[in-house]
């Protein structure tokens, strides 16, 4: 049987109150949460926010999602274990 490692990185879509609260709870539980926001957003220090961002590509399965995120004309590719 093949063993799989699930990433503790979590992508949070949206920086409204629910998104920020979810990211903060995830950070407190030991996960690495990244929030993508359409505009500029203020968030607690424990929450990493990528402002002016758009999810440009997304694929994968639970535990192994791959996302391309464009922010300020720069594209970042990252793997996430979950998406909220």
mmCIF file of the N, C-alpha and C atoms, coordinates in Angstrom:
data_MODEL
# 
_entry.id   MODEL 
# 
loop_
_atom_site.group_PDB 
_atom_site.id 
_atom_site.type_symbol 
_atom_site.label_atom_id 
_atom_site.label_alt_id 
_atom_site.label_comp_id 
_atom_site.label_asym_id 
_atom_site.label_entity_id 
_atom_site.label_seq_id 
_atom_site.pdbx_PDB_ins_code 
_atom_site.Cartn_x 
_atom_site.Cartn_y 
_atom_site.Cartn_z 
_atom_site.occupancy 
_atom_site.B_iso_or_equiv 
_atom_site.pdbx_formal_charge 
_atom_site.auth_seq_id 
_atom_site.auth_comp_id 
_atom_site.auth_asym_id 
_atom_site.auth_atom_id 
_atom_site.pdbx_PDB_model_num 
ATOM 1   N N  . UNK A 1 1  ? 0.831   -1.173 0.000   1.00 0.00 ? 1  UNK A N  1 
ATOM 2   C CA . UNK A 1 1  ? 0.000   0.000  0.000   1.00 0.00 ? 1  UNK A CA 1 
ATOM 3   C C  . UNK A 1 1  ? 0.883   1.246  0.000   1.00 0.00 ? 1  UNK A C  1 
ATOM 4   N N  . UNK A 1 2  ? 0.535   2.210  -0.846  1.00 0.00 ? 2  UNK A N  1 
ATOM 5   C CA . UNK A 1 2  ? 1.313   3.427  -0.958  1.00 0.00 ? 2  UNK A CA 1 
ATOM 6   C C  . UNK A 1 2  ? 0.917   4.405  0.156   1.00 0.00 ? 2  UNK A C  1 
ATOM 7   N N  . UNK A 1 3  ? 1.910   4.998  0.813   1.00 0.00 ? 3  UNK A N  1 
ATOM 8   C CA . UNK A 1 3  ? 1.659   5.958  1.876   1.00 0.00 ? 3  UNK A CA 1 
ATOM 9   C C  . UNK A 1 3  ? 1.663   7.362  1.290   1.00 0.00 ? 3  UNK A C  1 
ATOM 10  N N  . UNK A 1 4  ? 0.714   8.194  1.742   1.00 0.00 ? 4  UNK A N  1 
ATOM 11  C CA . UNK A 1 4  ? 0.591   9.550  1.240   1.00 0.00 ? 4  UNK A CA 1 
ATOM 12  C C  . UNK A 1 4  ? 0.769   10.538 2.384   1.00 0.00 ? 4  UNK A C  1 
ATOM 13  N N  . UNK A 1 5  ? 1.517   11.581 2.133   1.00 0.00 ? 5  UNK A N  1 
ATOM 14  C CA . UNK A 1 5  ? 1.661   12.657 3.102   1.00 0.00 ? 5  UNK A CA 1 
ATOM 15  C C  . UNK A 1 5  ? 0.748   13.796 2.687   1.00 0.00 ? 5  UNK A C  1 
ATOM 16  N N  . UNK A 1 6  ? -0.091  14.236 3.604   1.00 0.00 ? 6  UNK A N  1 
ATOM 17  C CA . UNK A 1 6  ? -1.024  15.318 3.318   1.00 0.00 ? 6  UNK A CA 1 
ATOM 18  C C  . UNK A 1 6  ? -0.439  16.623 3.847   1.00 0.00 ? 6  UNK A C  1 
ATOM 19  N N  . UNK A 1 7  ? -0.416  17.608 2.994   1.00 0.00 ? 7  UNK A N  1 
ATOM 20  C CA . UNK A 1 7  ? 0.110   18.922 3.354   1.00 0.00 ? 7  UNK A CA 1 
ATOM 21  C C  . UNK A 1 7  ? -0.770  19.586 4.401   1.00 0.00 ? 7  UNK A C  1 
ATOM 22  N N  . UNK A 1 8  ? -0.154  20.289 5.335   1.00 0.00 ? 8  UNK A N  1 
ATOM 23  C CA . UNK A 1 8  ? -0.893  21.064 6.343   1.00 0.00 ? 8  UNK A CA 1 
ATOM 24  C C  . UNK A 1 8  ? -1.093  22.502 5.871   1.00 0.00 ? 8  UNK A C  1 
ATOM 25  N N  . UNK A 1 9  ? -0.764  22.788 4.616   1.00 0.00 ? 9  UNK A N  1 
ATOM 26  C CA . UNK A 1 9  ? -1.009  24.104 4.035   1.00 0.00 ? 9  UNK A CA 1 
ATOM 27  C C  . UNK A 1 9  ? -2.462  24.154 3.577   1.00 0.00 ? 9  UNK A C  1 
ATOM 28  N N  . UNK A 1 10 ? -3.149  25.233 3.939   1.00 0.00 ? 10 UNK A N  1 
ATOM 29  C CA . UNK A 1 10 ? -4.566  25.378 3.602   1.00 0.00 ? 10 UNK A CA 1 
ATOM 30  C C  . UNK A 1 10 ? -4.763  26.697 2.858   1.00 0.00 ? 10 UNK A C  1 
ATOM 31  N N  . UNK A 1 11 ? -5.470  26.632 1.736   1.00 0.00 ? 11 UNK A N  1 
ATOM 32  C CA . UNK A 1 11 ? -5.805  27.818 0.956   1.00 0.00 ? 11 UNK A CA 1 
ATOM 33  C C  . UNK A 1 11 ? -7.190  28.286 1.378   1.00 0.00 ? 11 UNK A C  1 
ATOM 34  N N  . UNK A 1 12 ? -7.288  29.553 1.776   1.00 0.00 ? 12 UNK A N  1 
ATOM 35  C CA . UNK A 1 12 ? -8.569  30.145 2.160   1.00 0.00 ? 12 UNK A CA 1 
ATOM 36  C C  . UNK A 1 12 ? -8.958  31.146 1.084   1.00 0.00 ? 12 UNK A C  1 
ATOM 37  N N  . UNK A 1 13 ? -10.110 30.920 0.465   1.00 0.00 ? 13 UNK A N  1 
ATOM 38  C CA . UNK A 1 13 ? -10.580 31.790 -0.615  1.00 0.00 ? 13 UNK A CA 1 
ATOM 39  C C  . UNK A 1 13 ? -11.472 32.875 -0.036  1.00 0.00 ? 13 UNK A C  1 
ATOM 40  N N  . UNK A 1 14 ? -10.997 34.092 -0.068  1.00 0.00 ? 14 UNK A N  1 
ATOM 41  C CA . UNK A 1 14 ? -11.786 35.215 0.410   1.00 0.00 ? 14 UNK A CA 1 
ATOM 42  C C  . UNK A 1 14 ? -11.325 35.698 1.770   1.00 0.00 ? 14 UNK A C  1 
ATOM 43  N N  . UNK A 1 15 ? -11.277 37.022 1.922   1.00 0.00 ? 15 UNK A N  1 
ATOM 44  C CA . UNK A 1 15 ? -10.767 37.629 3.145   1.00 0.00 ? 15 UNK A CA 1 
ATOM 45  C C  . UNK A 1 15 ? -11.846 38.380 3.901   1.00 0.00 ? 15 UNK A C  1 
ATOM 46  N N  . UNK A 1 16 ? -13.079 37.915 3.760   1.00 0.00 ? 16 UNK A N  1 
ATOM 47  C CA . UNK A 1 16 ? -14.148 38.487 4.571   1.00 0.00 ? 16 UNK A CA 1 
ATOM 48  C C  . UNK A 1 16 ? -13.990 37.990 6.006   1.00 0.00 ? 16 UNK A C  1 
ATOM 49  N N  . UNK A 1 17 ? -14.907 38.368 6.885   1.00 0.00 ? 17 UNK A N  1 
ATOM 50  C CA . UNK A 1 17 ? -14.805 37.943 8.282   1.00 0.00 ? 17 UNK A CA 1 
ATOM 51  C C  . UNK A 1 17 ? -14.701 36.423 8.449   1.00 0.00 ? 17 UNK A C  1 
ATOM 52  N N  . UNK A 1 18 ? -15.464 35.664 7.676   1.00 0.00 ? 18 UNK A N  1 
ATOM 53  C CA . UNK A 1 18 ? -15.414 34.201 7.791   1.00 0.00 ? 18 UNK A CA 1 
ATOM 54  C C  . UNK A 1 18 ? -14.069 33.654 7.329   1.00 0.00 ? 18 UNK A C  1 
ATOM 55  N N  . UNK A 1 19 ? -13.524 34.196 6.259   1.00 0.00 ? 19 UNK A N  1 
ATOM 56  C CA . UNK A 1 19 ? -12.232 33.732 5.754   1.00 0.00 ? 19 UNK A CA 1 
ATOM 57  C C  . UNK A 1 19 ? -11.097 34.029 6.720   1.00 0.00 ? 19 UNK A C  1 
ATOM 58  N N  . UNK A 1 20 ? -11.093 35.233 7.277   1.00 0.00 ? 20 UNK A N  1 
ATOM 59  C CA . UNK A 1 20 ? -10.055 35.614 8.237   1.00 0.00 ? 20 UNK A CA 1 
ATOM 60  C C  . UNK A 1 20 ? -10.179 34.772 9.505   1.00 0.00 ? 20 UNK A C  1 
ATOM 61  N N  . UNK A 1 21 ? -11.417 34.583 10.007  1.00 0.00 ? 21 UNK A N  1 
ATOM 62  C CA . UNK A 1 21 ? -11.622 33.751 11.203  1.00 0.00 ? 21 UNK A CA 1 
ATOM 63  C C  . UNK A 1 21 ? -11.174 32.317 10.958  1.00 0.00 ? 21 UNK A C  1 
ATOM 64  N N  . UNK A 1 22 ? -11.503 31.775 9.784   1.00 0.00 ? 22 UNK A N  1 
ATOM 65  C CA . UNK A 1 22 ? -11.095 30.397 9.459   1.00 0.00 ? 22 UNK A CA 1 
ATOM 66  C C  . UNK A 1 22 ? -9.578  30.298 9.401   1.00 0.00 ? 22 UNK A C  1 
ATOM 67  N N  . UNK A 1 23 ? -8.931  31.251 8.757   1.00 0.00 ? 23 UNK A N  1 
ATOM 68  C CA . UNK A 1 23 ? -7.469  31.232 8.649   1.00 0.00 ? 23 UNK A CA 1 
ATOM 69  C C  . UNK A 1 23 ? -6.810  31.351 10.018  1.00 0.00 ? 23 UNK A C  1 
ATOM 70  N N  . UNK A 1 24 ? -7.374  32.189 10.879  1.00 0.00 ? 24 UNK A N  1 
ATOM 71  C CA . UNK A 1 24 ? -6.804  32.352 12.214  1.00 0.00 ? 24 UNK A CA 1 
ATOM 72  C C  . UNK A 1 24 ? -6.956  31.062 13.025  1.00 0.00 ? 24 UNK A C  1 
ATOM 73  N N  . UNK A 1 25 ? -8.103  30.412 12.941  1.00 0.00 ? 25 UNK A N  1 
ATOM 74  C CA . UNK A 1 25 ? -8.321  29.147 13.649  1.00 0.00 ? 25 UNK A CA 1 
ATOM 75  C C  . UNK A 1 25 ? -7.380  28.066 13.117  1.00 0.00 ? 25 UNK A C  1 
ATOM 76  N N  . UNK A 1 26 ? -7.184  28.035 11.816  1.00 0.00 ? 26 UNK A N  1 
ATOM 77  C CA . UNK A 1 26 ? -6.264  27.062 11.216  1.00 0.00 ? 26 UNK A CA 1 
ATOM 78  C C  . UNK A 1 26 ? -4.836  27.311 11.688  1.00 0.00 ? 26 UNK A C  1 
ATOM 79  N N  . UNK A 1 27 ? -4.428  28.577 11.720  1.00 0.00 ? 27 UNK A N  1 
ATOM 80  C CA . UNK A 1 27 ? -3.077  28.918 12.171  1.00 0.00 ? 27 UNK A CA 1 
ATOM 81  C C  . UNK A 1 27 ? -2.877  28.510 13.631  1.00 0.00 ? 27 UNK A C  1 
ATOM 82  N N  . UNK A 1 28 ? -3.888  28.735 14.451  1.00 0.00 ? 28 UNK A N  1 
ATOM 83  C CA . UNK A 1 28 ? -3.802  28.369 15.863  1.00 0.00 ? 28 UNK A CA 1 
ATOM 84  C C  . UNK A 1 28 ? -3.723  26.859 16.060  1.00 0.00 ? 28 UNK A C  1 
ATOM 85  N N  . UNK A 1 29 ? -4.247  26.102 15.101  1.00 0.00 ? 29 UNK A N  1 
ATOM 86  C CA . UNK A 1 29 ? -4.205  24.638 15.208  1.00 0.00 ? 29 UNK A CA 1 
ATOM 87  C C  . UNK A 1 29 ? -2.944  24.043 14.588  1.00 0.00 ? 29 UNK A C  1 
ATOM 88  N N  . UNK A 1 30 ? -2.055  24.899 14.080  1.00 0.00 ? 30 UNK A N  1 
ATOM 89  C CA . UNK A 1 30 ? -0.789  24.425 13.539  1.00 0.00 ? 30 UNK A CA 1 
ATOM 90  C C  . UNK A 1 30 ? -0.713  24.308 12.028  1.00 0.00 ? 30 UNK A C  1 
ATOM 91  N N  . UNK A 1 31 ? -1.760  24.711 11.344  1.00 0.00 ? 31 UNK A N  1 
ATOM 92  C CA . UNK A 1 31 ? -1.743  24.685 9.880   1.00 0.00 ? 31 UNK A CA 1 
ATOM 93  C C  . UNK A 1 31 ? -1.165  25.994 9.347   1.00 0.00 ? 31 UNK A C  1 
ATOM 94  N N  . UNK A 1 32 ? -0.686  25.947 8.128   1.00 0.00 ? 32 UNK A N  1 
ATOM 95  C CA . UNK A 1 32 ? -0.206  27.140 7.431   1.00 0.00 ? 32 UNK A CA 1 
ATOM 96  C C  . UNK A 1 32 ? -1.315  27.599 6.498   1.00 0.00 ? 32 UNK A C  1 
ATOM 97  N N  . UNK A 1 33 ? -2.025  28.641 6.879   1.00 0.00 ? 33 UNK A N  1 
ATOM 98  C CA . UNK A 1 33 ? -3.146  29.125 6.081   1.00 0.00 ? 33 UNK A CA 1 
ATOM 99  C C  . UNK A 1 33 ? -2.714  30.317 5.234   1.00 0.00 ? 33 UNK A C  1 
ATOM 100 N N  . UNK A 1 34 ? -3.130  30.301 3.980   1.00 0.00 ? 34 UNK A N  1 
ATOM 101 C CA . UNK A 1 34 ? -2.897  31.421 3.072   1.00 0.00 ? 34 UNK A CA 1 
ATOM 102 C C  . UNK A 1 34 ? -4.250  31.905 2.578   1.00 0.00 ? 34 UNK A C  1 
ATOM 103 N N  . UNK A 1 35 ? -4.551  33.172 2.833   1.00 0.00 ? 35 UNK A N  1 
ATOM 104 C CA . UNK A 1 35 ? -5.804  33.776 2.388   1.00 0.00 ? 35 UNK A CA 1 
ATOM 105 C C  . UNK A 1 35 ? -5.532  34.550 1.115   1.00 0.00 ? 35 UNK A C  1 
ATOM 106 N N  . UNK A 1 36 ? -6.361  34.329 0.085   1.00 0.00 ? 36 UNK A N  1 
ATOM 107 C CA . UNK A 1 36 ? -6.239  35.177 -1.096  1.00 0.00 ? 36 UNK A CA 1 
ATOM 108 C C  . UNK A 1 36 ? -7.409  36.152 -1.095  1.00 0.00 ? 36 UNK A C  1 
ATOM 109 N N  . UNK A 1 37 ? -7.072  37.431 -1.336  1.00 0.00 ? 37 UNK A N  1 
ATOM 110 C CA . UNK A 1 37 ? -8.056  38.504 -1.278  1.00 0.00 ? 37 UNK A CA 1 
ATOM 111 C C  . UNK A 1 37 ? -8.019  39.316 -2.563  1.00 0.00 ? 37 UNK A C  1 
ATOM 112 N N  . UNK A 1 38 ? -9.173  39.796 -2.994  1.00 0.00 ? 38 UNK A N  1 
ATOM 113 C CA . UNK A 1 38 ? -9.236  40.615 -4.209  1.00 0.00 ? 38 UNK A CA 1 
ATOM 114 C C  . UNK A 1 38 ? -8.599  41.982 -4.012  1.00 0.00 ? 38 UNK A C  1 
ATOM 115 N N  . UNK A 1 39 ? -8.722  42.532 -2.817  1.00 0.00 ? 39 UNK A N  1 
ATOM 116 C CA . UNK A 1 39 ? -8.190  43.862 -2.540  1.00 0.00 ? 39 UNK A CA 1 
ATOM 117 C C  . UNK A 1 39 ? -7.182  43.811 -1.409  1.00 0.00 ? 39 UNK A C  1 
ATOM 118 N N  . UNK A 1 40 ? -6.908  44.988 -0.839  1.00 0.00 ? 40 UNK A N  1 
ATOM 119 C CA . UNK A 1 40 ? -6.016  45.061 0.317   1.00 0.00 ? 40 UNK A CA 1 
ATOM 120 C C  . UNK A 1 40 ? -6.831  44.752 1.566   1.00 0.00 ? 40 UNK A C  1 
ATOM 121 N N  . UNK A 1 41 ? -6.256  43.934 2.452   1.00 0.00 ? 41 UNK A N  1 
ATOM 122 C CA . UNK A 1 41 ? -6.974  43.484 3.639   1.00 0.00 ? 41 UNK A CA 1 
ATOM 123 C C  . UNK A 1 41 ? -6.062  43.563 4.855   1.00 0.00 ? 41 UNK A C  1 
ATOM 124 N N  . UNK A 1 42 ? -6.633  43.994 5.967   1.00 0.00 ? 42 UNK A N  1 
ATOM 125 C CA . UNK A 1 42 ? -5.903  43.949 7.228   1.00 0.00 ? 42 UNK A CA 1 
ATOM 126 C C  . UNK A 1 42 ? -6.291  42.660 7.931   1.00 0.00 ? 42 UNK A C  1 
ATOM 127 N N  . UNK A 1 43 ? -5.291  41.988 8.485   1.00 0.00 ? 43 UNK A N  1 
ATOM 128 C CA . UNK A 1 43 ? -5.540  40.714 9.161   1.00 0.00 ? 43 UNK A CA 1 
ATOM 129 C C  . UNK A 1 43 ? -4.583  40.590 10.344  1.00 0.00 ? 43 UNK A C  1 
ATOM 130 N N  . UNK A 1 44 ? -4.921  39.732 11.303  1.00 0.00 ? 44 UNK A N  1 
ATOM 131 C CA . UNK A 1 44 ? -4.003  39.498 12.425  1.00 0.00 ? 44 UNK A CA 1 
ATOM 132 C C  . UNK A 1 44 ? -2.654  38.980 11.926  1.00 0.00 ? 44 UNK A C  1 
ATOM 133 N N  . UNK A 1 45 ? -1.616  39.165 12.732  1.00 0.00 ? 45 UNK A N  1 
ATOM 134 C CA . UNK A 1 45 ? -0.268  38.720 12.350  1.00 0.00 ? 45 UNK A CA 1 
ATOM 135 C C  . UNK A 1 45 ? -0.187  37.241 12.034  1.00 0.00 ? 45 UNK A C  1 
ATOM 136 N N  . UNK A 1 46 ? -1.020  36.443 12.684  1.00 0.00 ? 46 UNK A N  1 
ATOM 137 C CA . UNK A 1 46 ? -0.966  34.988 12.494  1.00 0.00 ? 46 UNK A CA 1 
ATOM 138 C C  . UNK A 1 46 ? -1.542  34.551 11.151  1.00 0.00 ? 46 UNK A C  1 
ATOM 139 N N  . UNK A 1 47 ? -2.173  35.482 10.434  1.00 0.00 ? 47 UNK A N  1 
ATOM 140 C CA . UNK A 1 47 ? -2.824  35.156 9.161   1.00 0.00 ? 47 UNK A CA 1 
ATOM 141 C C  . UNK A 1 47 ? -2.021  35.746 8.008   1.00 0.00 ? 47 UNK A C  1 
ATOM 142 N N  . UNK A 1 48 ? -1.614  34.880 7.074   1.00 0.00 ? 48 UNK A N  1 
ATOM 143 C CA . UNK A 1 48 ? -0.891  35.324 5.882   1.00 0.00 ? 48 UNK A CA 1 
ATOM 144 C C  . UNK A 1 48 ? -1.909  35.620 4.785   1.00 0.00 ? 48 UNK A C  1 
ATOM 145 N N  . UNK A 1 49 ? -1.878  36.848 4.266   1.00 0.00 ? 49 UNK A N  1 
ATOM 146 C CA . UNK A 1 49 ? -2.819  37.280 3.234   1.00 0.00 ? 49 UNK A CA 1 
ATOM 147 C C  . UNK A 1 49 ? -2.055  37.666 1.980   1.00 0.00 ? 49 UNK A C  1 
ATOM 148 N N  . UNK A 1 50 ? -2.529  37.188 0.841   1.00 0.00 ? 50 UNK A N  1 
ATOM 149 C CA . UNK A 1 50 ? -2.000  37.588 -0.454  1.00 0.00 ? 50 UNK A CA 1 
ATOM 150 C C  . UNK A 1 50 ? -3.043  38.528 -1.059  1.00 0.00 ? 50 UNK A C  1 
ATOM 151 N N  . UNK A 1 51 ? -2.745  39.835 -1.043  1.00 0.00 ? 51 UNK A N  1 
ATOM 152 C CA . UNK A 1 51 ? -3.703  40.857 -1.486  1.00 0.00 ? 51 UNK A CA 1 
ATOM 153 C C  . UNK A 1 51 ? -3.707  41.007 -2.994  1.00 0.00 ? 51 UNK A C  1 
ATOM 154 N N  . UNK A 1 52 ? -4.802  41.579 -3.492  1.00 0.00 ? 52 UNK A N  1 
ATOM 155 C CA . UNK A 1 52 ? -4.979  41.812 -4.933  1.00 0.00 ? 52 UNK A CA 1 
ATOM 156 C C  . UNK A 1 52 ? -4.703  40.538 -5.721  1.00 0.00 ? 52 UNK A C  1 
ATOM 157 N N  . UNK A 1 53 ? -5.267  39.436 -5.244  1.00 0.00 ? 53 UNK A N  1 
ATOM 158 C CA . UNK A 1 53 ? -4.951  38.123 -5.808  1.00 0.00 ? 53 UNK A CA 1 
ATOM 159 C C  . UNK A 1 53 ? -6.145  37.482 -6.499  1.00 0.00 ? 53 UNK A C  1 
ATOM 160 N N  . UNK A 1 54 ? -5.823  36.649 -7.475  1.00 0.00 ? 54 UNK A N  1 
ATOM 161 C CA . UNK A 1 54 ? -6.820  35.884 -8.219  1.00 0.00 ? 54 UNK A CA 1 
ATOM 162 C C  . UNK A 1 54 ? -6.325  34.452 -8.341  1.00 0.00 ? 54 UNK A C  1 
ATOM 163 N N  . UNK A 1 55 ? -7.215  33.494 -8.111  1.00 0.00 ? 55 UNK A N  1 
ATOM 164 C CA . UNK A 1 55 ? -6.886  32.084 -8.315  1.00 0.00 ? 55 UNK A CA 1 
ATOM 165 C C  . UNK A 1 55 ? -6.955  31.828 -9.813  1.00 0.00 ? 55 UNK A C  1 
ATOM 166 N N  . UNK A 1 56 ? -5.794  31.687 -10.459 1.00 0.00 ? 56 UNK A N  1 
ATOM 167 C CA . UNK A 1 56 ? -5.770  31.579 -11.917 1.00 0.00 ? 56 UNK A CA 1 
ATOM 168 C C  . UNK A 1 56 ? -5.864  30.139 -12.418 1.00 0.00 ? 56 UNK A C  1 
ATOM 169 N N  . UNK A 1 57 ? -5.373  29.176 -11.647 1.00 0.00 ? 57 UNK A N  1 
ATOM 170 C CA . UNK A 1 57 ? -5.500  27.760 -12.008 1.00 0.00 ? 57 UNK A CA 1 
ATOM 171 C C  . UNK A 1 57 ? -5.642  26.950 -10.747 1.00 0.00 ? 57 UNK A C  1 
ATOM 172 N N  . UNK A 1 58 ? -6.411  25.847 -10.834 1.00 0.00 ? 58 UNK A N  1 
ATOM 173 C CA . UNK A 1 58 ? -6.637  25.012 -9.656  1.00 0.00 ? 58 UNK A CA 1 
ATOM 174 C C  . UNK A 1 58 ? -6.944  23.596 -10.104 1.00 0.00 ? 58 UNK A C  1 
ATOM 175 N N  . UNK A 1 59 ? -6.296  22.605 -9.464  1.00 0.00 ? 59 UNK A N  1 
ATOM 176 C CA . UNK A 1 59 ? -6.554  21.200 -9.788  1.00 0.00 ? 59 UNK A CA 1 
ATOM 177 C C  . UNK A 1 59 ? -6.118  20.337 -8.608  1.00 0.00 ? 59 UNK A C  1 
ATOM 178 N N  . UNK A 1 60 ? -6.587  19.108 -8.585  1.00 0.00 ? 60 UNK A N  1 
ATOM 179 C CA . UNK A 1 60 ? -6.122  18.176 -7.572  1.00 0.00 ? 60 UNK A CA 1 
ATOM 180 C C  . UNK A 1 60 ? -7.239  17.427 -6.892  1.00 0.00 ? 60 UNK A C  1 
ATOM 181 N N  . UNK A 1 61 ? -6.856  16.721 -5.835  1.00 0.00 ? 61 UNK A N  1 
ATOM 182 C CA . UNK A 1 61 ? -7.788  15.934 -5.037  1.00 0.00 ? 61 UNK A CA 1 
ATOM 183 C C  . UNK A 1 61 ? -7.535  16.253 -3.569  1.00 0.00 ? 61 UNK A C  1 
ATOM 184 N N  . UNK A 1 62 ? -8.463  15.851 -2.714  1.00 0.00 ? 62 UNK A N  1 
ATOM 185 C CA . UNK A 1 62 ? -8.331  16.123 -1.274  1.00 0.00 ? 62 UNK A CA 1 
ATOM 186 C C  . UNK A 1 62 ? -6.961  15.680 -0.787  1.00 0.00 ? 62 UNK A C  1 
ATOM 187 N N  . UNK A 1 63 ? -6.276  16.579 -0.119  1.00 0.00 ? 63 UNK A N  1 
ATOM 188 C CA . UNK A 1 63 ? -4.943  16.298 0.393   1.00 0.00 ? 63 UNK A CA 1 
ATOM 189 C C  . UNK A 1 63 ? -3.824  16.709 -0.550  1.00 0.00 ? 63 UNK A C  1 
ATOM 190 N N  . UNK A 1 64 ? -4.164  17.000 -1.811  1.00 0.00 ? 64 UNK A N  1 
ATOM 191 C CA . UNK A 1 64 ? -3.144  17.338 -2.813  1.00 0.00 ? 64 UNK A CA 1 
ATOM 192 C C  . UNK A 1 64 ? -3.726  18.246 -3.892  1.00 0.00 ? 64 UNK A C  1 
ATOM 193 N N  . UNK A 1 65 ? -3.929  19.517 -3.530  1.00 0.00 ? 65 UNK A N  1 
ATOM 194 C CA . UNK A 1 65 ? -4.429  20.502 -4.484  1.00 0.00 ? 65 UNK A CA 1 
ATOM 195 C C  . UNK A 1 65 ? -3.272  21.357 -4.976  1.00 0.00 ? 65 UNK A C  1 
ATOM 196 N N  . UNK A 1 66 ? -3.298  21.700 -6.247  1.00 0.00 ? 66 UNK A N  1 
ATOM 197 C CA . UNK A 1 66 ? -2.282  22.583 -6.824  1.00 0.00 ? 66 UNK A CA 1 
ATOM 198 C C  . UNK A 1 66 ? -2.979  23.847 -7.311  1.00 0.00 ? 66 UNK A C  1 
ATOM 199 N N  . UNK A 1 67 ? -2.448  24.992 -6.879  1.00 0.00 ? 67 UNK A N  1 
ATOM 200 C CA . UNK A 1 67 ? -3.059  26.266 -7.231  1.00 0.00 ? 67 UNK A CA 1 
ATOM 201 C C  . UNK A 1 67 ? -2.025  27.211 -7.806  1.00 0.00 ? 67 UNK A C  1 
ATOM 202 N N  . UNK A 1 68 ? -2.451  27.965 -8.810  1.00 0.00 ? 68 UNK A N  1 
ATOM 203 C CA . UNK A 1 68 ? -1.668  29.085 -9.339  1.00 0.00 ? 68 UNK A CA 1 
ATOM 204 C C  . UNK A 1 68 ? -2.417  30.343 -8.942  1.00 0.00 ? 68 UNK A C  1 
ATOM 205 N N  . UNK A 1 69 ? -1.726  31.221 -8.231  1.00 0.00 ? 69 UNK A N  1 
ATOM 206 C CA . UNK A 1 69 ? -2.347  32.432 -7.721  1.00 0.00 ? 69 UNK A CA 1 
ATOM 207 C C  . UNK A 1 69 ? -1.597  33.629 -8.291  1.00 0.00 ? 69 UNK A C  1 
ATOM 208 N N  . UNK A 1 70 ? -2.333  34.537 -8.922  1.00 0.00 ? 70 UNK A N  1 
ATOM 209 C CA . UNK A 1 70 ? -1.729  35.726 -9.498  1.00 0.00 ? 70 UNK A CA 1 
ATOM 210 C C  . UNK A 1 70 ? -2.041  36.922 -8.613  1.00 0.00 ? 70 UNK A C  1 
ATOM 211 N N  . UNK A 1 71 ? -0.979  37.636 -8.234  1.00 0.00 ? 71 UNK A N  1 
ATOM 212 C CA . UNK A 1 71 ? -1.111  38.821 -7.387  1.00 0.00 ? 71 UNK A CA 1 
ATOM 213 C C  . UNK A 1 71 ? -0.141  39.886 -7.895  1.00 0.00 ? 71 UNK A C  1 
ATOM 214 N N  . UNK A 1 72 ? -0.694  41.056 -8.210  1.00 0.00 ? 72 UNK A N  1 
ATOM 215 C CA . UNK A 1 72 ? 0.138   42.161 -8.702  1.00 0.00 ? 72 UNK A CA 1 
ATOM 216 C C  . UNK A 1 72 ? 1.039   41.720 -9.855  1.00 0.00 ? 72 UNK A C  1 
ATOM 217 N N  . UNK A 1 73 ? 0.477   41.040 -10.826 1.00 0.00 ? 73 UNK A N  1 
ATOM 218 C CA . UNK A 1 73 ? 1.155   40.582 -12.046 1.00 0.00 ? 73 UNK A CA 1 
ATOM 219 C C  . UNK A 1 73 ? 2.213   39.504 -11.805 1.00 0.00 ? 73 UNK A C  1 
ATOM 220 N N  . UNK A 1 74 ? 2.271   38.940 -10.611 1.00 0.00 ? 74 UNK A N  1 
ATOM 221 C CA . UNK A 1 74 ? 3.210   37.856 -10.309 1.00 0.00 ? 74 UNK A CA 1 
ATOM 222 C C  . UNK A 1 74 ? 2.409   36.596 -9.985  1.00 0.00 ? 74 UNK A C  1 
ATOM 223 N N  . UNK A 1 75 ? 2.785   35.483 -10.597 1.00 0.00 ? 75 UNK A N  1 
ATOM 224 C CA . UNK A 1 75 ? 2.082   34.221 -10.360 1.00 0.00 ? 75 UNK A CA 1 
ATOM 225 C C  . UNK A 1 75 ? 2.908   33.306 -9.481  1.00 0.00 ? 75 UNK A C  1 
ATOM 226 N N  . UNK A 1 76 ? 2.243   32.760 -8.463  1.00 0.00 ? 76 UNK A N  1 
ATOM 227 C CA . UNK A 1 76 ? 2.859   31.838 -7.521  1.00 0.00 ? 76 UNK A CA 1 
ATOM 228 C C  . UNK A 1 76 ? 2.146   30.502 -7.639  1.00 0.00 ? 76 UNK A C  1 
ATOM 229 N N  . UNK A 1 77 ? 2.887   29.405 -7.672  1.00 0.00 ? 77 UNK A N  1 
ATOM 230 C CA . UNK A 1 77 ? 2.299   28.078 -7.693  1.00 0.00 ? 77 UNK A CA 1 
ATOM 231 C C  . UNK A 1 77 ? 2.600   27.408 -6.365  1.00 0.00 ? 77 UNK A C  1 
ATOM 232 N N  . UNK A 1 78 ? 1.565   26.791 -5.759  1.00 0.00 ? 78 UNK A N  1 
ATOM 233 C CA . UNK A 1 78 ? 1.748   26.158 -4.461  1.00 0.00 ? 78 UNK A CA 1 
ATOM 234 C C  . UNK A 1 78 ? 0.801   24.964 -4.343  1.00 0.00 ? 78 UNK A C  1 
ATOM 235 N N  . UNK A 1 79 ? 1.190   24.019 -3.490  1.00 0.00 ? 79 UNK A N  1 
ATOM 236 C CA . UNK A 1 79 ? 0.378   22.839 -3.211  1.00 0.00 ? 79 UNK A CA 1 
ATOM 237 C C  . UNK A 1 79 ? -0.274  23.019 -1.848  1.00 0.00 ? 79 UNK A C  1 
ATOM 238 N N  . UNK A 1 80 ? -1.537  22.623 -1.746  1.00 0.00 ? 80 UNK A N  1 
ATOM 239 C CA . UNK A 1 80 ? -2.299  22.731 -0.503  1.00 0.00 ? 80 UNK A CA 1 
ATOM 240 C C  . UNK A 1 80 ? -2.941  21.395 -0.178  1.00 0.00 ? 80 UNK A C  1 
ATOM 241 N N  . UNK A 1 81 ? -3.110  21.123 1.098   1.00 0.00 ? 81 UNK A N  1 
ATOM 242 C CA . UNK A 1 81 ? -3.786  19.900 1.530   1.00 0.00 ? 81 UNK A CA 1 
ATOM 243 C C  . UNK A 1 81 ? -5.290  20.061 1.566   1.00 0.00 ? 81 UNK A C  1 
ATOM 244 N N  . UNK A 1 82 ? -5.756  21.304 1.748   1.00 0.00 ? 82 UNK A N  1 
ATOM 245 C CA . UNK A 1 82 ? -7.185  21.579 1.834   1.00 0.00 ? 82 UNK A CA 1 
ATOM 246 C C  . UNK A 1 82 ? -7.468  22.984 1.334   1.00 0.00 ? 82 UNK A C  1 
ATOM 247 N N  . UNK A 1 83 ? -8.724  23.207 0.994   1.00 0.00 ? 83 UNK A N  1 
ATOM 248 C CA . UNK A 1 83 ? -9.175  24.518 0.522   1.00 0.00 ? 83 UNK A CA 1 
ATOM 249 C C  . UNK A 1 83 ? -10.464 24.872 1.268   1.00 0.00 ? 83 UNK A C  1 
ATOM 250 N N  . UNK A 1 84 ? -10.508 26.114 1.765   1.00 0.00 ? 84 UNK A N  1 
ATOM 251 C CA . UNK A 1 84 ? -11.702 26.586 2.489   1.00 0.00 ? 84 UNK A CA 1 
ATOM 252 C C  . UNK A 1 84 ? -12.271 27.769 1.743   1.00 0.00 ? 84 UNK A C  1 
# 
